[in-house]
Amino acid sequence: MPLSATDKDTLMGRLMIPVEDVARNGRIKEVWSLQDAERGYIELNLTWQTCHLSLEQQRR
């Protein structure tokens, strides 16, 4: 079924993953049940990468 720019998004459920958890663990790969949904799940593979900038890069 093709989608167009005028199609509306349908809320299928929610999931809250604190960014702090991803940063602390470095990587999270898991399947979660959707919240506020009769059924459904989402599988995510999240990776945290720390970025270091030199002082010269920060001044730009």
Secondary structure, DSSP 8 states (H G I E B T S, - for coil): ----TT-------B----HHHHHHHSEEEEEEE-BTSSS-EEEEEEE-------HHHHH-
